[in-house]
Every structure is written in structure tokens, then in C-alpha cells.
């Protein structure tokens, strides 16, 4: 762990310095002018000042409630935890961060790698809300609906004025406008108030409340940070690589070295645990991420180490500049956070489950026996980072916090350049920055039906998205207008774009269709409904078998014998289904954990091709002692040292992932069965007695590849 005590922090108060370093991948040039929305002014009879004041106070209260809520959740309103993956294993499948365990307070990732660690054609995913969009998911749209839907309750249905007036009203209609120095909340609301005991009728039609919240500038600053620093320079990925590299250079004995060189030894090689390395790196990331700094931001500090130039150089790499609004930057504190209790994926290569061993080759000479050991390991790491922007000038000095989450990744100890990755923009509103959603381009009439693939019934209230050239728009929602649910709307022209749906119960594959002016643009999207099916998990034996004894050395092998083993009472199983579409992992992922020796559960699946993974961990109540082993060759003897395993071990394994023998196909007929039987490979704990027996971890992996037919799931 890097010691905080070695670091001297000099706080530079009032520093406003923005240095342009390099060329960022993306520079988002957003229009800084006020949007050409209809300007609403106050319009109500003077005698209704008290009513108007109550309404405008509520407008401010509701708008502030809304903006404070989305400030915590990355700009997303009313986040449904069921729509996100945030605490699953392996951790790289997650697309959101849960701030506190079991809180369901979710912050969706704005940016992540939407691919597994061994990906070749890796793909980044951007998913952030639009500020100005006029559709669900856009900040302005959701804010306006929130104010409209809660106004009557906020004014308590005008109960405070019932002794004075008989008040009638229409439905309110809100308009939010974002300006450089404030946010305006306007409300059209036709109200009539008849004064009790007279024929006097008073009227009101519009109200305005201005908030001292620079929402537009805060949002723009967050985007500049995302595109210039996080994406453009891979700043957080570089941070993760730097910290893990330094840890492996000897600062922590639990972390295998990335480049430890070659050693000639007469003893057993060093053994590490992935779980221990993970804990050590996680702690170090948490301790040091505070040194990620944006030059010119409020509370930005310069870091120096007076005693060691290496550490000074190390910390200086975490200082970043960006081109942005310097005034807003100087008023905004920017902090980066990662906590050890947040999920982190770590894979050390090479490794066998939780055991990390170097590559070792025996050299036998007449007078000497040595082992040549190569201590070189690569890391795959994925973990969330929370980025918090705090403007103390907002709300009359009470301040405003806006935060969003991203995923930091390194693969094989390297940072992927965004220049060679596909950018996949899937967020409602993300397309605003590229012009595809301009309403002037939506000139081609289209008609879209969504049908249940099994029953052929048309489905209503299903939202439809369309992606063209990496840019996504919300097309609309199917509605029943007398002849069954359908969506009739207008869309931009596109060649070979694709439709998808968003629904709680149904799922669709990407449906590739072109939108061409002058042709029949009627489309049908087939949707699958999840089917719950129960499953049981069985373990098949990879057994230790003995061979010949050569010069006193007992030879043995680990062989798959297809016999069933009992699941240990302290064994925990993780089962992962990943649906494959067009030879790529899709977003349809189902993960199930079975604790304390459980072997059955339920999973919701749809027909298709799947990767299937089963990983078993055994949490040990007592240490496993691996004995010393003496090996003598031609009279020369040496001892392979034993080891003590006192936490957990990989106790079973299955990977049917298409890398060697294809995925598995699950059909509708399969899901109509009562249950699914899943198999994985495992061994008996009493067969593990010497250090050489740790080869069983590799044997489990090989068995899942070589005995595919015996391990395929079965339906009954």
C-alpha cells in the first residue's frame, strides 16, 4: 500500500489554470446559447398574489427535489434497480454501481467496456442522459413531468384558500429552461378563482420561478470531463495500471509481480492467491484515487514527495487538465472515489482458479537439480469509479452535488486505446451530440409492430429504439388505437440500422432494417418472454490416478471419470448464462449464486445460444495442509515445500463459452420442460495433499473443454 504519510500536500487556493495537453479523442462542442423554447412570463390577476406565490414556491421545491435526486444517480430519474446489473460476478458484467450494500441506490455507468476480458473486438459503451431532450430519460423532459405530476399535492389542492375562493383548474404544463447562470421553471396552468360571496372571478395562466442552479454548466463540465479525460486519455485506466504495477514491484507481498524476471531455485516456487492480491490492490486503489486531480478545479492540490523522486513522479501522473469553462471549473470541486466494498474484477494470468503459480521448468544435471522459474503475470482489472462534482455557489450557498459512475478497465495489464474500439452509444439522448435525433430529419413515415414470438400476439406499451451508425434514438411506444397495438411515427433515413425494444417482461434481438424514403417502411419485431425454469447442478469427478513409480517418485494424473460427486456443505456455486447474438455476448445475462451447499435454483431464460459458466468455491473451516515432498533423482534429492491454504479454493469449474467447441443452444421446447440439469467438474478435498496436486485446477479447466458431451445441460 502506498503510504499517505510520505506525501506532502500543498493546497493551492484559487488556482484557475487550464492547460491543454495532447488532443482528446472527443471534444464535445455544445451550443451555449439559450434554447429557442417558448418564453413564458407571469400572467395572473394581482389579487391572486398569495396563490401565485404558493404555486411558485412549490415549483421551486419540486424542481430542487428533482435535480437533487438526479444529482445522486448520474442524471437518471427514478432509477429501477431491476433494470441494471450492479453486484454480479464476474464483476465485469456490471453496468451500474450500488453506492451502499443492499441500498438499491444505483448509479448507472456513463462509460464502460461492454466486452469480456479476453475480447478482441472490444466495444466501449456510453450511456448518459441528454440534458435537453424531449422524451423520457432526458433530464428536462423528466423534470417537467415531475413538476406537473406533483404540483397539486404540493399546493395541497389549494386547501389554504378554500375559505376565500372556489378554485377550479386545468392540467398544469411545465417548461424547464437551462441558462448559463440559472435554471428557470415555468408553468402554464389555467386557474379560475371565484371569490366567495361575490360574482368576481379571478384568473391565472402562467407562473415562473428561477433557481440559482447552473445545471447546464455543471452538466457540460461533467461531459467535458468524461470525453476529454476519462475517454480521451484513458485517465482512470492508466491510474489502475500504475497502482497495480507499483504494488507488484514489491510494495505488497500479496501481489504477484508483472515483470519479476527469471529465478534459478532449489525450492518450490512462490504461490499467491488471487483473492489476496485482489484485496491488496483494491485497498491501494481506494487509498490513492484521492490523488486524481483536475487542474484548476476548486480544492485542487499539488502533490509533492520531498524524500523520493520516484513517488513524486508517480503522483504527478494523476494530474489532468482539460479545456472547459474555467469559471465553472474553479467553482466546482471534482473528486474521484472507489471503496474496497465496491465490486472489483481481478484475474491474474496465468492462474488456476484462486491459485497463482509461476511457470517452472526442472533442470536435472549430474550434480545439481534446479528449477527455472519465470515470475511474470498479467492482470485483468475492472472496477467502478464515482466522479463527484460539487458547486458550492448553488442554492444560495447550500451547494449542489452531481455525480456519475464509470468503469475503469485494464486488460492483460494494458490500456485499450479508444482509437481502435467501436463506440456504442445506447443512452436515450446520447445521440443529441451527433445530430441524428434532430426532428427535422424525421420525415419518413414508419409503422412498427412488436409481437410475441410464441403466441404471435401484438404487444402494447413497448418502447422501441433504433440505432444507426452508432447513434441511438427512442422511436416511441406501441399503442392500441382500435386495431391492435402499433407504433406509427416518423423516422430519419438510414441504411442497415437496427431496432431493439425496452420492456420489463420481453426481450428482442437486434432487428436490422433500413429506413428508405418512398418504400414501405412497415416492420415487425419479434419479442421473447422470459420463461422461469428450475435447475439442479451436479458435480462430476476429476480424480487423481496413480501411474508408475520412477526412481522413488510416484507419478499421477488427474482424469475425468464421469462419476457424480456430492456437493460440499460449505461449497458456493456461481452459475452464469450469457446469451450470444451474432457471435457476440449480448446484454441478456443471468447470474445465480447458490450458497451453503445448495444445488438447485431458478433462472429466467429466453431461447437462443448461450455461454454457460459454473464456478465453485469452497470456504474452508479448517486449513488445508500441503505436505513437503522429497524428490530424488540419481541420488540428488531436494524438497518441494508444502503450503497452507486457509481461505477458499476453486472447487469446481465449467466453461462452455464457444472458444473451443461452441456455445449451447436453448430452445423454446427446452424451456417448456420442468427442469434443467447442469453439470460441472470437481474433485475431492482429500485428494489434495501435496503442492504438486494443485495441478488439479488446470485439470478442471481441461476437463470442461475435452468432455463437452458429458457436461452439456440436460432438460427433463
Secondary structure, DSSP 8 states (H G I E B T S, - for coil): ---GGG-EEEE-TT-------S--S-------S---------EE-GGGHHHHHHHHHHHHHHHHHHHHHHHHTTT-SS--GGGS--S-SSGGG--EEESSTT---EEEEEEEE-S-TT-SS-EEEE----SS-SSTTSHHHHHHHHHHHHHHHHTGGGGGGTTTEEEEE---EEEEEE-SS-EEEEEEEEEEEEETTSS-EEEEEEEEEEES--HHHHHHHHHHIIIIIIITS-HHHHHHHHHHHHIIIII-TTS--SS--EEEESS---EEEHHHHHHHHHHHHHHHGGG-EETTSBT-EEEE-SS-HHHHHHHHTTEE---S-HHHHHTEEEEEE--TTS-EEEEEES-BTTEEE-EEEEEEETTEEEEEEE---EEEEEEEEEEEEEETTTTTTT-EEEEEEEEEEEBTTB---GGGSEEEE-STTGGGGTTTT-GGG--EEEEEEEEETTT--B--S-EEEEEETTEEEEEEE-EESSSSEEEEEEE--EEEEEEEEE-SSEE---EEEEE-TTS--EEEEEEEE-EEEEEEEEEEEEEEEEEEEETTEEEEEEEEEEEEE---TTEEEEEEEEEEETTEEEEEEEEEEE-TT--EEEEEE-SEEEEEEEEEEEE-SS-EEEB-EEEEETTEEEEE--EEE-SEEEEEEEEE-SSSS--EEE-HHHHTSSEEEEEEEE--GGG--BGGGGGHHHHHHHHHHHTHHHHS-EE-
